[in-house]
C-alpha cells in the first residue's frame, strides 16, 4: 500500500497542499490533495444578541450566526450547512463545514474545537463556494473562519473506516469561529462568529451503485478536469492519457497504472494495493476494506440516483459518485 499523506481538511472551497508524494505502484487508496488557498477579504459585520457563553479572549467583535436549511455533503471530507445572516458581497452562500481528521473509523464522541489542532476541524466561510465540482480554484472571494471554542459531538459514522471522512452525523454547540488570514492564522482581536447550535448528517452517503461505468460514453466527457495543464498524466473520469491496459487513478496526482487483472467493479469491495478498482473508478479506503466509486464531473455522470461529490484529494473539478 502506498504511504498515506497527512492533510488539512479545510474543504468548502479550499484544500491544503502538504507537499506529500506517493509511490505510484498501484491505483486507488489515500493520498493528500492539492487545490487553492484562501485569501482574506472584507465582509460585512453585525452584532447579534448576547452569546450564551463568554467569547474567547482572541475575539474582538462577535456576530451571531444561525443554521439555515438542512446539511449536505460538500466534499468527501466535509459535511456542513449554510448559515445566516448573509454577510458576503457576492451571490455565494455562507457555509459552515465540519471535517474529522481521524483516520479510520471516526469515533462517536464529544470533543472541543482547537482551531486546526483538534480532532475535528470546523470552518465558517463568507461567500463560500457550495458547488465545488464546477468552481474554479479562486471561486471563493470572501473570508474563512476557524472554530477555536465550543464542542462537536459525532453521533454516527460509517462502521468501516475509509478516507471519505465527511460521512458523519452530529451536532455543534456554542461554537466560536475566528477570522483567519491568507496563511490560515487566526487574527488576534479579529471578528468572531458565534453559533449556538447546529446539526449535520451525511453518514448514510455511500457509493452510487447505479452510476454509468462506460468511460467512452461519460456524459460530461471529463471536461471538468484540465489534466494536461494541471501537471497530471491522465483524466480519471475518461481514462484519457492512459493506454488500454492502464487505469488512471490517484497517487498524489493522477497517473496511469497497469491493469493487474483482479480489479473489481462499481461498489465492489477493494483494498489497495491488493484489490484495486476498474477503469474510471477509485477505491475509498485507508487500509481497511473500501468500496469502488465512479469518478465524475457532474451529477449527470452519476445516473439517476447519485450526486457528484467533490473528491477532496484532487483539484477542484473532479468528484466521485455518491448517493444518500
C-alpha positions as CSV (number, residue, x, y, z in Angstrom):
1,X,0.0,0.0,0.0
2,X,1.3,3.5,-0.8
3,X,2.1,5.8,2.1
4,X,-0.8,7.9,3.1
5,X,-0.1,11.6,3.3
6,X,-1.4,13.8,6.1
7,X,-3.6,16.6,5.0
8,X,-5.5,19.5,6.5
9,X,-9.3,19.2,5.7
10,X,-10.3,22.8,5.3
11,X,-12.6,21.9,2.3
12,X,-15.6,24.1,1.3
13,X,-13.6,25.9,-1.3
14,X,-10.1,25.1,0.0
15,X,-7.7,22.1,0.1
16,X,-4.4,22.5,1.8
17,X,-1.2,21.4,0.0
18,X,1.1,19.3,2.1
19,X,3.7,18.5,-0.5
20,X,3.5,14.8,0.2
21,X,4.1,12.4,-2.6
22,X,3.1,8.9,-3.1
23,X,4.6,5.7,-4.5
24,X,2.8,5.0,-7.8
25,X,2.8,1.2,-7.9
26,X,-0.9,0.7,-7.8
27,X,-4.1,2.7,-8.2
28,X,-6.7,3.6,-5.5
29,X,-6.4,4.4,-1.9
30,X,-5.4,7.5,0.0
31,X,-3.2,10.5,-0.6
32,X,-3.1,14.2,0.0
33,X,-4.6,16.8,-2.1
34,X,-3.9,19.9,-4.0
35,X,-6.1,22.9,-4.5
36,X,-6.5,26.6,-3.9
37,X,-5.6,28.8,-1.0
38,X,-7.8,31.2,1.0
39,X,-7.3,34.9,0.8
40,X,-8.6,37.5,3.3
41,X,-11.2,40.0,2.1
42,X,-13.6,42.4,3.6
43,X,-17.0,41.3,4.6
44,X,-20.0,42.7,6.5
45,X,-20.3,42.6,10.2
46,X,-23.3,42.8,12.5
47,X,-23.7,42.4,16.3
48,X,-26.1,39.8,17.4
49,X,-27.6,39.1,20.8
50,X,-25.7,38.2,23.9
51,X,-23.8,34.9,23.4
52,X,-24.7,32.1,25.9
53,X,-21.0,31.9,27.0
54,X,-18.2,34.4,27.2
55,X,-16.3,34.8,23.9
56,X,-12.7,33.6,23.8
57,X,-10.1,36.3,24.5
58,X,-8.9,36.1,20.9
59,X,-12.3,37.5,19.7
60,X,-12.9,41.2,19.1
61,X,-16.4,41.7,17.9
62,X,-18.9,38.8,17.8
63,X,-21.6,38.2,15.2
64,X,-24.3,35.7,16.0
65,X,-25.0,33.2,13.2
66,X,-27.7,30.5,12.8
67,X,-28.1,27.4,10.7
68,X,-30.1,27.8,7.6
69,X,-31.5,24.7,5.9
70,X,-30.5,21.0,6.1
71,X,-26.9,19.7,6.0
72,X,-25.2,18.4,2.9
73,X,-22.0,16.6,1.9
74,X,-19.8,19.3,0.4
75,X,-16.9,17.0,-0.3
76,X,-15.7,13.5,0.7
77,X,-14.1,15.2,3.8
78,X,-16.7,17.7,4.9
79,X,-20.3,17.9,5.8
80,X,-21.9,21.2,6.6
81,X,-24.8,23.7,6.2
82,X,-25.5,27.3,5.1
83,X,-25.8,29.9,7.8
84,X,-27.4,33.3,8.2
85,X,-27.1,36.3,8.2
86,X,-25.7,36.8,4.7
87,X,-22.5,38.9,5.1
88,X,-20.8,38.5,1.7
89,X,-20.7,40.9,-1.1
90,X,-21.3,38.3,-3.8
91,X,-24.1,35.8,-4.7
92,X,-22.5,32.8,-2.9
93,X,-23.7,31.3,0.3
94,X,-22.2,31.4,3.8
95,X,-21.2,27.9,4.8
96,X,-20.2,26.0,8.0
97,X,-18.2,22.9,7.3
98,X,-17.2,20.0,9.7
99,X,-14.2,17.9,8.8
100,X,-13.0,15.0,11.0
101,X,-9.2,14.4,11.0
102,X,-9.5,10.9,12.4
103,X,-8.0,8.2,10.2
104,X,-10.1,5.0,10.0
105,X,-13.5,4.8,11.8
106,X,-14.5,8.2,13.1
107,X,-15.3,7.7,16.8
108,X,-18.6,8.8,18.3
109,X,-17.5,11.3,20.9
110,X,-17.7,14.9,22.0
111,X,-14.5,16.9,21.5
112,X,-13.5,20.6,21.9
113,X,-12.5,22.7,19.0
114,X,-8.9,23.8,19.0
115,X,-8.6,25.6,15.6
116,X,-6.6,23.3,13.3
117,X,-5.1,21.3,16.1
118,X,-8.3,19.5,17.2
119,X,-9.5,16.0,16.2
120,X,-12.3,17.7,14.2
121,X,-11.9,20.9,12.3
122,X,-14.8,23.3,11.6
123,X,-14.7,26.3,9.4
124,X,-17.1,29.0,8.5
125,X,-16.9,30.8,5.2
126,X,-18.2,34.0,3.9
127,X,-19.1,34.0,0.2
128,X,-18.2,30.3,0.2
129,X,-18.5,28.0,-2.8
130,X,-21.0,25.2,-2.3
131,X,-20.6,23.7,-5.8
132,X,-17.0,22.5,-5.6
133,X,-17.3,20.5,-8.8
134,X,-17.9,23.4,-11.1
135,X,-16.0,26.0,-9.3
136,X,-12.6,27.4,-10.1
137,X,-9.7,27.4,-7.6
138,X,-10.3,31.2,-7.0
139,X,-14.0,30.9,-6.7
140,X,-14.3,31.8,-3.0
141,X,-14.0,35.6,-2.8
142,X,-14.7,36.1,0.9
143,X,-13.2,35.2,4.3
144,X,-12.5,32.0,6.1
145,X,-13.1,31.4,9.9
146,X,-11.9,28.5,12.1
147,X,-13.5,27.2,15.3
148,X,-11.4,27.9,18.4
149,X,-14.0,27.2,21.1
150,X,-17.1,25.1,21.6
151,X,-17.8,21.4,21.0
152,X,-18.7,19.0,18.3
153,X,-20.4,15.7,19.0
154,X,-20.2,12.9,16.4
155,X,-23.2,10.7,16.9
156,X,-22.9,8.5,13.9
157,X,-20.3,7.4,11.3
158,X,-19.7,4.5,8.9
159,X,-18.6,1.3,10.6
160,X,-15.8,0.9,8.1
161,X,-13.0,3.5,8.3
162,X,-12.2,5.0,4.9
163,X,-10.6,8.2,3.6
164,X,-14.0,9.7,2.9
165,X,-14.3,11.1,6.4
166,X,-17.1,13.6,5.9
167,X,-19.8,11.0,6.1
168,X,-20.7,11.7,9.7
169,X,-23.7,12.8,11.8
170,X,-23.6,15.1,14.8
171,X,-24.2,18.4,16.5
172,X,-22.3,21.6,17.1
173,X,-22.7,23.5,20.4
174,X,-21.6,27.0,21.5
175,X,-19.0,27.3,18.7
176,X,-16.8,30.4,18.2
177,X,-15.2,30.9,14.8
178,X,-12.4,33.5,14.4
179,X,-11.3,35.2,11.2
180,X,-8.1,33.9,9.7
181,X,-5.6,35.4,7.3
182,X,-4.3,34.1,3.9
183,X,-1.8,31.9,5.8
184,X,-4.6,30.3,7.8
185,X,-3.5,32.1,11.0
186,X,-6.2,33.4,13.4
187,X,-6.3,37.2,13.6
188,X,-5.9,38.3,17.2
189,X,-8.8,40.6,18.2
190,X,-10.5,39.7,14.9
191,X,-14.1,39.3,14.2
192,X,-15.7,36.1,15.5
193,X,-18.9,34.2,14.6
194,X,-20.9,32.5,17.3
195,X,-23.1,29.5,16.5
196,X,-25.2,28.4,19.4
197,X,-26.1,25.1,17.9
198,X,-26.1,23.3,14.6
199,X,-26.7,19.8,13.2
200,X,-25.2,17.8,10.3
201,X,-25.9,14.4,8.8
202,X,-24.1,12.7,6.0
203,X,-23.5,9.2,7.5
204,X,-25.8,7.5,5.0
205,X,-23.8,8.5,1.9
206,X,-22.2,5.6,0.1
207,X,-21.0,4.7,-3.4
208,X,-23.6,5.2,-6.1
209,X,-24.1,1.7,-7.4
210,X,-26.2,2.8,-10.4
211,X,-23.6,5.1,-11.9
212,X,-22.8,4.5,-15.6
213,X,-19.4,2.9,-16.0
214,X,-18.8,3.1,-19.7
215,X,-16.0,5.7,-19.9
216,X,-16.4,6.1,-23.6
217,X,-19.9,7.5,-23.1
218,X,-19.4,9.6,-20.0
219,X,-22.0,12.4,-20.3
220,X,-19.6,15.2,-19.3
221,X,-16.7,13.8,-21.3
222,X,-14.5,14.5,-18.4
223,X,-14.4,18.2,-19.4
224,X,-14.2,19.5,-15.8
225,X,-10.6,18.4,-15.4
226,X,-7.9,20.1,-17.4
227,X,-5.4,17.4,-16.5
228,X,-2.8,18.3,-19.2
229,X,-2.4,21.8,-17.8
230,X,-2.5,20.8,-14.2
231,X,0.5,18.5,-14.1
232,X,-1.3,15.2,-14.2
233,X,-0.8,12.2,-16.5
234,X,-4.4,11.4,-17.3
235,X,-8.1,12.1,-16.7
236,X,-9.6,9.6,-14.2
237,X,-13.1,10.2,-15.5
238,X,-12.5,9.1,-19.1
239,X,-9.0,7.4,-18.7
240,X,-7.7,9.8,-21.4
241,X,-3.9,9.8,-21.3
242,X,-3.6,6.1,-20.4
243,X,-3.1,3.1,-22.6
244,X,-5.8,0.5,-23.0
245,X,-4.1,-1.7,-20.4
246,X,-3.7,1.1,-17.9
247,X,-6.0,2.7,-15.3
248,X,-5.9,6.4,-14.3
249,X,-6.2,6.9,-10.6
250,X,-4.9,9.0,-7.7
251,X,-1.4,8.7,-6.2
252,X,-0.6,12.2,-5.1
253,X,-1.6,13.2,-8.6
254,X,-3.5,11.4,-11.3
255,X,-1.3,8.8,-13.0
256,X,-1.6,5.6,-15.1
257,X,-1.3,2.2,-13.5
258,X,-1.0,-1.2,-15.2
259,X,-4.1,-3.4,-15.2
260,X,-3.4,-6.4,-13.0
261,X,-6.4,-8.4,-13.8
262,X,-8.2,-8.7,-10.4
263,X,-9.7,-5.2,-10.4
264,X,-13.3,-5.1,-9.1
265,X,-16.3,-3.2,-10.5
266,X,-18.5,-0.5,-9.2
267,X,-19.4,-0.9,-5.5
268,X,-17.2,-3.9,-5.2
269,X,-15.0,-4.4,-2.1
270,X,-11.5,-3.1,-2.6
271,X,-8.3,-2.7,-0.6
272,X,-5.3,-1.1,-2.3
273,X,-2.9,-2.4,-3.3
274,X,-4.2,-5.9,-3.1
275,X,-7.5,-5.2,-4.8
276,X,-8.0,-2.1,-7.0
277,X,-10.9,-0.8,-8.9
278,X,-11.7,-1.0,-12.6
279,X,-11.2,1.9,-15.1
280,X,-13.0,5.1,-14.3
281,X,-13.2,4.3,-10.6
282,X,-11.3,4.7,-7.3
283,X,-11.2,2.8,-4.0
284,X,-12.4,4.6,-1.0
285,X,-10.1,3.0,1.6
286,X,-7.3,3.8,4.1
287,X,-6.1,0.3,4.5
288,X,-9.4,-1.2,5.5
289,X,-11.9,-2.6,3.0
290,X,-13.5,0.1,1.0
291,X,-15.8,0.4,-2.0
292,X,-15.2,1.3,-5.6
293,X,-16.7,4.7,-6.6
294,X,-17.1,6.1,-10.1
295,X,-15.2,9.3,-10.9
296,X,-17.4,12.1,-12.2
297,X,-17.6,15.7,-13.3
298,X,-21.3,16.3,-13.0
299,X,-24.4,14.7,-11.4
300,X,-25.3,13.5,-14.9
301,X,-22.2,11.3,-14.9
302,X,-23.7,9.5,-11.8
303,X,-27.0,8.4,-13.3
304,X,-30.5,8.8,-11.8
305,X,-29.8,8.2,-8.1
306,X,-26.4,9.7,-7.4
307,X,-24.6,13.0,-7.0
308,X,-21.1,14.1,-7.9
309,X,-19.4,14.9,-4.6
310,X,-16.0,16.7,-4.7
311,X,-13.1,14.4,-4.3
312,X,-11.1,16.2,-1.7
313,X,-7.7,14.7,-2.6
314,X,-7.9,16.1,-6.1
315,X,-8.0,19.6,-7.7
316,X,-11.5,21.2,-7.7
317,X,-13.4,19.8,-10.6
318,X,-13.0,16.0,-10.0
319,X,-15.7,14.2,-8.0
320,X,-16.9,10.7,-7.1
321,X,-20.5,9.4,-7.5
322,X,-22.3,9.0,-4.1
323,X,-25.9,8.6,-3.0
324,X,-27.5,9.2,0.3
